[in-house]
Structures are given as structure tokens and as C-alpha cells.
Amino acid sequence: MVRLFLENTNSPGPVTAVRWCVDRIDLENLKKRGITDPFFALVIAQPSAEENLYFFIDFKVVPLDQAMEFIEFRSAGEYRIFGFVIWVQSDMRPSKKLNDLREYIEKYCSSYRSIEFIHERLEQNSITSRDIEMGSADIVVPEGYFAKEPSRFEKWWVNLWYESKPKNQCQFRKRRMLAYSIQPFVVIFYATFKSLLLFGQILLFILIGARKIKYSAFLHPFTYELLEWEVKDEKWTSWFFTDSSGKERNPVYFFFVPMVQLILSVISLIFAKRVGGSFLWWLAGLNAVIALLIVVILFDLMKRFFPEETEEEVRARRQRELEKAYAEYQDMICVGVPLRADIAALPVRRKTFYLKFRNFQRRVCLPFSK
């Protein structure tokens, strides 16, 4: 069984610490399965009016041996935090496993459903097991502790290049540093370049005889996108292909399209000249062949100096890694008494720089309320 411990069930702010432990029998179960990199999923949800159904708000996936994490809330209210052990049985790097697990959790925790349904789906994908019982904890987040919203103009200017809004003050400050240093020059270049593209697009549609072109689009680079404004009607039309009533013209009109005549002129010019071999092309080809031979030789040398492990060596190495990993999990075994969700109460090896930084960050980076 997994057990969760909160810093305070009545959170004094929008960020709270969560600590966890795992029963000894569950760790033995993981070891027997050969799980070398177990992870821990924290799922944040709000109860609904229907029993055992939740609105899933957010989630986090972290290494199991991290022992503690800080959870940000984006609005006041009552929440329930679920925690369970997950894994990927493969030879992938831990970082790749972590990304895959996050994708799985996001897939199933993005709607309104029961936590048992999510746990069942994850078990069907061999990511977790209901033999290891999940843990949960309730918390109440009060109002009045969230970060103050910036002005309307500053929000637009700072978030100009971002699709999502900043979650907290630190993200907003990072964006603001760029917004008031590099961004003005980038914006000038972007606006100029896009205006030229839009102007070129207008000329292109003039050459193909498009109807109802938005000629002023190049003056509004932040409002109009390429290929999204040239025709107001649902169906694209050209003066050379259809008349004003929508009736199709004779195919002969195709050869009168200025763009078609321009392409034909270029092709005619190319065939009018003699095209011979070039010294530069031969030189580039010879260099490419030599570079390919060097790569093949180096690859062969790498295989000779760094031979692949045999199956027995791989099994022995994995067993050593497994024994070493689970020997370090002993300080995460549940001992029957509540644990403090505080860095000062963690074992020395668990007091990582990441947790210390997150503890500092939550004091200076309040989240914005949705």
C-alpha cells in the first residue's frame, strides 16, 4: 500500500508539499517483477456530486525515490490527491520512460471519470498493478493566496509568443525578461518579414486571379495568418477558372493565368541554354563519398573496441543494479506512523537540490488563479 502525507490538510497557500511511503511487501513485489526504475504518479482531482467520480485537474510523474514533491493548485476549493506506483518494463533510458508514463497518465486523466477506471486502464497497459494499493489525501485550498494578475497590455506583450498562459510568477518573470530585452527587436523583424510575406501573397493571388482578396492584410501581421484570409467565401474562386456567377470557364483560360505564363517562361529559358557538368558538383560528390567511408570505418572500430554485452552479462548487470536500487529504498518503507512532509524531516540522501529549490521557489513563485 502507498500512503500520502500532506504538509497541512488546510493549505496555508496554493502550493503544498506531499510526501509518500511504500509498504515493505510492495517493494518486494516490485523487486520480484524486476522493476529497475519505478516512478510515482500524483493525480490531483476535485470530487463531483456523483460518488467516486472526479474532475481531474492535473498530475505529476516523478521517480519513486524522490520521496516528496510540491503540488501547485490553480484555484481554491476541496481537492483529493491520489498516489500510485507506475513503471515501464523496458531497456529505455529513465528519461524516456518518464516521458512515456506522462503520456499515458495524461491520456486517462483528462476527463471526468473514476480513479478506479484509470487504475484499471493503466494495469491493462502493464504500467501498474492493483496488488499495490494506491494512496490518497484530501486538502482544502483557501482563496486570497494566488498571484496578482498583471495588466492587460503586459499579459499580451509578455505572452505574445506563447500558446499557453504562465502557471506562476516565475514563468511570467522569465517571459518578461525576454519581452523587455530581445523581444522588441524580434517583433520588429517578425512584423516586417511577415508583412512582406503577406504582401507577396497578395501579389501571388493577384497573379492567379483570386477574388475578394484582403489587400490590407500586410498592414496587420499580428491579425492575419498566411492562407487564412485571401478569400471570404467558403469555396476558393479565381477569375480565370469561374465567372462571377460561379460557372466554370473554358480550360483554355488556364493558359492566360499570369503565374502559369511566368512558370512557362522560366522553363523555356532553362531549355534555351546548354547545361553541362560543374567542377563544384563533382567536388561535392567526392567529399560526400569520402565522408561516408570515414563514418563506416569509425563505426567498425567502435564495435571492435566496445563489444556488446552477452545475455549473461546483461542479466548479471541488471541484477546488481536491482539489488543496489532496492537497498536504497529502505528509508521509504512505511513504519506505521505519520511522516512529516517537510524537507527537514527527509533522510539525508533525499534532501536533493531539486526539492530545496522547489521549496524556495514556492515562496517567490505564487501560481496564478484560473
C-alpha positions in Angstrom: 0.0 0.0 0.0 1.1 3.6 -0.8 0.5 6.3 1.8 0.4 10.0 1.3 1.2 12.7 3.9 0.5 16.4 3.4 2.2 19.4 4.9 -1.2 20.7 6.0 -4.7 19.5 5.2 -5.8 23.1 5.3 -3.2 24.5 3.0 -1.8 28.0 4.0 -1.2 28.8 0.3 -1.7 27.5 -3.3 1.4 25.2 -3.1 1.8 22.3 -0.7 4.3 19.5 -0.1 3.3 15.9 -0.5 5.4 13.0 0.9 4.9 9.3 0.4 6.0 5.9 1.6 5.5 2.3 0.4 4.9 -0.9 2.4 7.8 -3.3 2.5 5.7 -6.1 0.8 5.0 -3.8 -2.1 8.7 -3.0 -2.6 9.4 -6.8 -2.5 6.7 -7.2 -5.2 8.4 -4.6 -7.4 11.8 -6.2 -6.9 10.4 -9.6 -8.0 8.9 -8.1 -11.1 12.4 -6.7 -11.9 11.3 -3.1 -12.0 14.5 -1.1 -12.1 13.1 2.4 -12.4 9.8 2.7 -10.5 8.0 6.0 -10.7 5.3 7.7 -8.7 2.2 9.3 -10.1 0.4 12.1 -8.2 -3.1 12.8 -9.6 -4.9 15.9 -8.4 -8.7 15.8 -8.7 -11.9 17.5 -7.4 -14.8 15.4 -6.1 -18.0 15.6 -8.1 -21.6 15.4 -7.0 -21.6 11.7 -8.0 -19.9 9.2 -5.7 -16.5 8.0 -6.7 -16.3 10.3 -9.8 -13.8 13.1 -10.1 -12.8 16.0 -12.2 -9.1 15.5 -12.9 -7.2 18.8 -12.7 -3.5 17.9 -13.0 -0.9 15.2 -12.5 2.8 14.7 -11.9 5.0 11.8 -12.5 8.3 11.7 -10.6 10.9 9.0 -9.7 9.7 6.9 -6.7 12.9 7.6 -4.7 12.3 11.4 -4.8 10.1 10.8 -1.7 8.4 14.2 -1.8 7.0 16.7 -4.3 5.4 20.1 -4.3 1.9 20.5 -5.8 0.6 23.7 -7.3 -3.1 24.5 -7.2 -4.7 26.9 -9.7 -7.9 27.6 -7.9 -9.4 27.5 -4.4 -11.6 24.6 -3.2 -11.5 21.0 -2.0 -9.1 18.5 -3.7 -8.2 14.9 -3.4 -4.6 13.8 -4.3 -4.1 10.2 -5.4 -0.7 8.5 -5.5 0.3 5.2 -7.0 3.4 3.4 -8.2 3.9 3.1 -12.0 6.6 1.7 -14.2 7.8 0.7 -17.7 9.5 -2.7 -18.2 12.0 -2.0 -20.9 15.6 -1.1 -21.5 14.8 2.6 -22.3 16.5 5.4 -20.5 14.8 6.6 -17.3 14.0 9.9 -19.0 12.3 8.2 -21.9 10.3 6.0 -19.5 9.3 9.1 -17.7 8.0 10.8 -20.8 6.1 7.7 -21.9 4.4 7.4 -18.5 3.4 11.1 -18.5 1.7 10.5 -21.9 -0.2 7.5 -20.5 -1.3 9.4 -17.4 -2.4 12.4 -19.5 -4.4 10.2 -21.8 -6.5 8.7 -19.0 -6.6 11.7 -16.6 -8.0 14.3 -19.0 -11.7 13.8 -18.3 -14.4 13.2 -15.8 -14.3 9.6 -14.5 -13.5 7.3 -11.5 -10.0 6.8 -10.3 -10.6 3.0 -10.3 -11.2 3.2 -14.1 -7.8 5.0 -14.6 -6.0 2.5 -12.4 -7.6 -0.4 -14.3 -6.6 1.1 -17.7 -3.0 1.6 -16.5 -2.9 -2.0 -15.3 -4.1 -3.3 -18.7 -1.1 -1.5 -20.2 1.2 -3.2 -17.7 2.1 0.2 -16.1 0.9 -0.5 -12.6 -0.8 -3.3 -10.6 -3.8 -3.2 -8.3 -1.8 -5.5 -6.0 -0.1 -2.3 -4.9 -2.9 -0.3 -3.3 -3.0 3.4 -4.1 -3.0 6.1 -1.5 -5.0 9.3 -1.3 -5.2 12.5 0.8 -7.7 15.4 1.0 -6.8 19.1 1.1 -8.6 22.4 1.2 -7.0 25.3 -0.7 -8.3 28.8 0.5 -8.8 31.9 -1.6 -6.7 35.0 -1.5 -3.2 33.5 -1.8 -2.8 33.4 -5.5 -0.6 35.8 -7.5 -1.9 39.1 -8.7 -2.7 39.3 -12.4 -0.6 41.8 -14.5 -2.2 44.5 -16.6 -4.0 43.5 -19.8 -1.3 45.0 -22.1 1.6 43.4 -20.2 -0.1 40.0 -20.4 -0.5 40.4 -24.2 3.1 41.6 -24.7 4.8 39.1 -22.4 2.8 36.1 -23.7 2.9 37.1 -27.3 5.0 34.1 -28.5 3.4 31.5 -26.1 0.3 29.4 -26.7 -0.3 28.7 -23.0 -0.6 31.1 -20.1 2.2 31.2 -17.4 1.3 28.9 -14.5 3.1 31.0 -11.9 5.1 34.2 -11.3 8.4 32.6 -12.1 7.3 31.6 -15.6 5.9 35.1 -16.1 9.2 36.7 -15.0 11.2 34.6 -17.4 9.0 35.6 -20.2 9.0 39.2 -19.1 12.9 39.3 -19.2 12.8 38.4 -22.9 9.8 40.6 -23.6 11.6 43.8 -22.5 15.1 42.9 -23.8 15.2 40.8 -27.0 11.6 40.7 -28.0 11.2 44.3 -29.3 13.9 43.7 -32.0 12.4 40.2 -32.8 8.9 41.7 -33.1 10.1 44.4 -35.5 11.9 41.8 -37.6 8.9 39.4 -37.4 6.4 42.1 -38.3 8.5 43.4 -41.2 9.2 39.9 -42.6 5.6 38.7 -42.2 4.3 41.9 -43.8 6.5 41.2 -46.8 5.2 37.6 -47.0 1.6 38.8 -46.8 2.3 41.4 -49.4 3.9 38.7 -51.6 0.9 36.5 -51.0 -1.4 39.3 -52.2 0.7 39.6 -55.4 0.5 35.8 -55.8 -3.3 35.8 -55.6 -3.5 38.7 -58.0 -1.4 36.7 -60.5 -3.8 33.7 -60.2 -6.8 35.9 -60.4 -8.2 35.3 -56.9 -11.4 37.1 -56.0 -12.1 39.1 -52.8 -8.5 39.4 -51.6 -7.9 41.2 -48.3 -5.5 43.8 -49.6 -4.8 45.5 -46.3 -3.7 42.2 -44.6 0.0 43.0 -44.9 -0.6 46.0 -42.7 -1.8 43.7 -39.9 0.8 41.0 -39.4 -0.4 40.1 -35.9 -4.0 39.7 -37.0 -3.9 37.8 -40.3 -2.2 34.5 -41.0 -0.9 33.2 -44.3 -3.5 31.4 -46.5 -6.3 32.1 -44.0 -7.7 35.5 -45.2 -7.4 35.6 -49.0 -11.0 34.5 -49.8 -14.1 35.3 -47.8 -16.3 32.7 -49.4 -16.2 29.1 -48.3 -15.1 28.0 -51.8 -11.9 29.4 -53.3 -12.5 31.0 -56.7 -10.4 32.6 -59.4 -11.4 34.9 -62.3 -9.6 32.6 -64.7 -11.5 29.5 -63.6 -15.0 30.7 -62.9 -17.1 33.7 -63.8 -19.0 35.9 -61.3 -22.0 33.6 -61.2 -19.8 30.6 -60.3 -19.9 28.9 -63.7 -16.7 27.2 -64.8 -14.8 28.8 -67.7 -13.3 27.1 -70.7 -10.0 25.3 -69.8 -8.2 27.5 -72.3 -8.3 30.3 -69.8 -5.8 28.3 -67.7 -3.0 29.4 -70.1 -3.9 33.0 -69.6 -3.1 32.9 -65.8 -0.1 35.2 -65.2 1.5 32.7 -62.8 1.3 29.9 -65.5 2.9 32.1 -68.1 5.7 33.1 -65.7 6.5 29.4 -65.0 6.4 28.5 -68.6 8.8 31.4 -69.3 11.3 30.2 -66.8 11.2 26.6 -68.2 11.7 27.9 -71.7 14.8 29.9 -70.5 16.4 26.9 -68.9 16.0 24.7 -72.0 17.3 27.6 -74.2 20.7 27.3 -72.6 23.1 24.4 -72.6 23.6 22.7 -69.2 27.0 21.0 -68.7 28.9 19.3 -65.8 30.2 21.5 -63.0 33.6 21.1 -61.1 31.9 22.2 -57.9 29.3 19.4 -58.2 32.0 16.8 -58.8 34.0 18.1 -55.8 30.9 17.9 -53.5 30.2 14.4 -54.6 33.8 13.2 -54.0 33.8 14.7 -50.5 30.5 13.0 -49.7 31.9 9.6 -50.7 35.0 10.1 -48.6 32.9 11.2 -45.6 30.7 8.1 -45.9 33.8 5.8 -45.9 35.1 7.5 -42.8 31.8 7.0 -40.9 31.8 3.3 -41.9 35.4 2.8 -40.7 34.8 4.6 -37.4 31.6 2.6 -36.8 33.5 -0.7 -37.3 36.3 0.5 -34.9 33.7 1.3 -32.3 32.2 -2.2 -32.4 35.7 -3.7 -32.0 36.8 -1.6 -29.0 33.3 -1.6 -27.3 31.8 -5.0 -27.9 28.2 -5.7 -27.0 27.4 -7.4 -23.7 26.4 -11.1 -23.8 23.0 -12.1 -22.4 24.5 -13.5 -19.2 26.5 -10.2 -18.7 23.3 -8.2 -19.2 21.3 -10.3 -16.7 24.1 -10.1 -14.1 24.4 -6.3 -14.5 20.6 -5.8 -14.2 20.5 -8.0 -11.0 23.3 -5.9 -9.5 21.5 -2.7 -10.4 18.3 -4.1 -8.9 19.8 -5.1 -5.6 21.6 -1.7 -5.3 18.4 0.3 -6.1 16.1 -1.5 -3.7 18.7 -1.4 -0.9 18.4 2.4 -1.2 14.6 2.3 -0.9 14.7 1.0 2.7 14.2 4.5 4.1 11.0 4.9 2.1 9.2 2.0 3.8 6.1 2.9 5.8 6.7 2.4 9.5 3.2 2.8 10.8 3.4 6.4 12.0 2.6 9.7 10.0 5.6 11.2 8.2 6.2 15.0 8.0 6.0 16.5 4.5 9.0 18.7 5.2 12.5 18.7 3.7 14.0 18.9 7.2 12.3 15.6 8.1 13.6 13.7 5.0 16.5 11.3 5.1 19.8 13.0 4.1 20.0 11.3 0.7 16.5 12.5 -0.2 17.3 16.2 0.5 18.1 16.8 -3.1 18.9 20.2 -4.7 15.7 19.9 -6.7 13.5 19.7 -3.6 15.4 22.5 -1.9 14.9 24.6 -5.0 11.2 23.8 -5.2 10.8 24.7 -1.5 12.4 28.1 -2.2 10.5 28.6 -5.4 7.1 28.2 -3.9 7.7 31.2 -1.7 8.6 33.5 -4.5 6.6 32.0 -7.4 2.9 32.0 -6.5 0.7 30.4 -9.1 -1.9 32.4 -11.0 -5.6 31.6 -10.4 -7.6 30.2 -13.3 
